[in-house]
Amino acid sequence: MNDSTGAATRTSPVIAIDNPEDERISVFRNVRERDVVGRNGFIAEGTVVLERLLASPHFRPTCLLILKNRLAGIEPLLHSVPADVPIYIADRSVMNLIAGFPVHRGVLAHGEPAGADPGIDVALASLAVRRKTVVCLIGLANHDNMGAVFRNAAAFEAGAVLIDRSCCDPFYRKAIRVSVGQVFHIPILRFETPAEMLAALMRHGFEVLALTPRGGEAVSGFVPNGATALVLGTEGEGLSPDILERTRTARIEISPQVDSLNVATAAALVLHHIFTRKQQ
C-alpha cells in the first residue's frame, strides 16, 4: 500500500505487549530452551536474517517480536511484512523476559514453510536437468558448520542441500544466524540414510564426488560434467568406508602437517572450484 506521496506504508498491525505471559507471543517464550527441545516452525534473529526470510520463496513469517526502540529504525524493512502477520513490540525488560535471555539484536521472527513440498524425486529431476550442483551432508552435527555450509552453498549457486537424519537441524537458531538467512533460500532435501541419499542421486544421474583427505584425485583436477553432488561427512570421522567405496573420491591438497580442513571451509573451496569450472 502507498500513501499520498507514493511511499510504501506498512499494513500489518503493530501490537504492544506489556505482559511477558501474554499468549499471543508464546512462540517466542524461552527461546533457548526450545532451541533444544524443538518447536513448531523456527526463530529468526536479527534484521539481516529477517530480510532474507521476507524475501524467501520457501518460508514465511507468522509473527514478529520487535524491541520498541528498534521499530522506527527498521520501518522500511517492515513494509515487506505481509498484512496478516502481526508485529508485536515490547520494551527491553519485557522482551528479555519473554525470550529468556537478553535479546541484543532486538528483532525476532517466528517462521514456517510456505507452500507444498514437491518431493525428493521431482526436486532432484529438476536440478539434474539444470545441471546444478547440490551439497550432501552426512552426520554433520555442528550448528556453526551447518550454517556456514548453507552460506557457502548460496555463494556458489548450489541448487539444494541434502541432509540425512543424523545431521543437526539447519533451522536451529544459531545455524540460521550463521547462514545469514541463506537457509531460507536453498531447498533442503531430507533422507533417512546415506544409502537412500546416494541411490536417489545416482537414479537422477548426478556425478557424486565424496570429499576425503585420502581421496583418489585432487579437487583441482576435477572437471564437472553435468549435475554434480558434493558429499561431505561428519566433523572428525568424515565419511564411512561404505560411502567412499560407492563414490568418486577427491581430496583438497594441503600441507602434510595438517590432517584436514574444517568441513565448511572445505565445502567453500570445492564449491568455488566447481562453480568457476562450470562458468568456463
Sequence and secondary structure as in RCSB ss.txt:
>XXXX:A:sequence
MNDSTGAATRTSPVIAIDNPEDERISVFRNVRERDVVGRNGFIAEGTVVLERLLASPHFRPTCLLILKNRLAGIE
PLLHSVPADVPIYIADRSVMNLIAGFPVHRGVLAHGEPAGADPGIDVALASLAVRRKTVVCLIGLANHDNMGAVF
RNAAAFEAGAVLIDRSCCDPFYRKAIRVSVGQVFHIPILRFETPAEMLAALMRHGFEVLALTPRGGEAVSGFVPN
GATALVLGTEGEGLSPDILERTRTARIEISPQVDSLNVATAAALVLHHIFTRKQQ
>XXXX:A:secstr
 B TTS B   S EEE   TT GGGGGGTTHHHHHHH  SSEEEESHHHHHHHHT SSEEEEEEEEEGGGTGGGH
HHHTTS TTS EEEE HHHHHHHHTS  SS EEEEEEE S    HHHHHHHHHHTT EEEEESS   HHHHHHHH
HHHHHTT SEEEEETTS  TTSHHHHHHTTTGGGTS EEEESSHHHHHHHHHHTT EEEEE TT SEEGGG    
SSEEEEE BTTTBS HHHHHHSEEEE    TT     HHHHHHHHHHHHHHHHH 
